[in-house]
Amino acid sequence: MPSSAYHHFFEPATKPGAPPLLLLHGTGGSEHDLLRLGRAVSPGSALLSPRGDVSEGGALRFFARLGEGVFDPAEVTRRTNALADFVLAAARRYAIDARQLIAVGFSNGANI
């Protein structure tokens, strides 16, 4: 696993030249939530889907909030940098081109 603590799902590309997708679930989701969408959006693309590592009331997220709808800019920055480190390590591990990576996110995953 890459140096980050993110649990994740990876599916190799089956179509040469298809851009790899980074799939980021919403609050309470998992690394499996957006796989079907990823396959529909870009058939044959490699899929990299991490699980958020922050729990808010038992619901997994990519960053904590100060309250409902209240972001903590320092927390968002810290968690964004951690996710970026994971993505770069995973790109090396799975031999995907991080420069071609397209992010697809929902809710909290779209925010990050």
Backbone hydrogen bonds, N-H to C=O, Kabsch-Sander energy under -0.5 kcal/mol:
donor,donor_aa,acceptor,acceptor_aa,energy
9,F,49,S,-2.0
11,E,47,L,-2.4
14,T,44,G,-2.0
15,K,44,G,-2.0
18,A,15,K,-2.0
21,L,46,A,-3.1
22,L,102,I,-2.8
23,L,21,L,-0.6
23,L,48,L,-2.6
24,L,22,L,-0.6
24,L,104,V,-2.8
25,H,23,L,-0.6
25,H,50,P,-0.5
28,G,60,L,-2.8
29,G,26,G,-2.2
29,G,60,L,-0.6
33,D,30,S,-1.3
35,L,32,H,-1.0
38,G,34,L,-2.9
39,R,35,L,-2.5
40,A,36,R,-1.8
41,V,37,L,-2.9
42,S,38,G,-2.2
45,S,42,S,-2.1
47,L,11,E,-2.5
48,L,21,L,-2.8
49,S,9,F,-2.8
49,S,47,L,-0.5
51,R,7,H,-3.0
54,V,61,R,-2.2
56,E,54,V,-0.5
56,E,59,A,-2.6
57,G,55,S,-0.5
59,A,56,E,-1.5
60,L,58,G,-0.5
61,R,54,V,-2.6
66,L,70,V,-2.6
67,G,70,V,-1.0
70,V,67,G,-2.7
71,F,69,G,-0.7
72,D,64,A,-0.6
76,V,72,D,-2.5
77,T,73,P,-2.3
78,R,74,A,-2.4
79,R,75,E,-2.7
80,T,76,V,-2.4
81,N,77,T,-2.3
82,A,78,R,-1.9
83,L,79,R,-2.3
84,A,80,T,-2.5
85,D,81,N,-2.3
86,F,82,A,-2.2
87,V,83,L,-2.7
88,L,84,A,-2.4
89,A,85,D,-2.3
90,A,86,F,-3.0
91,A,87,V,-2.6
92,R,88,L,-1.8
93,R,89,A,-2.5
94,Y,90,A,-2.9
95,A,91,A,-0.6
95,A,92,R,-0.7
96,I,91,A,-2.0
98,A,96,I,-1.0
100,Q,97,D,-1.7
101,L,98,A,-0.7
102,I,20,P,-2.5
104,V,22,L,-3.2
106,F,24,L,-2.0
109,G,106,F,-2.2
111,N,107,S,-2.0
112,I,108,N,-1.9
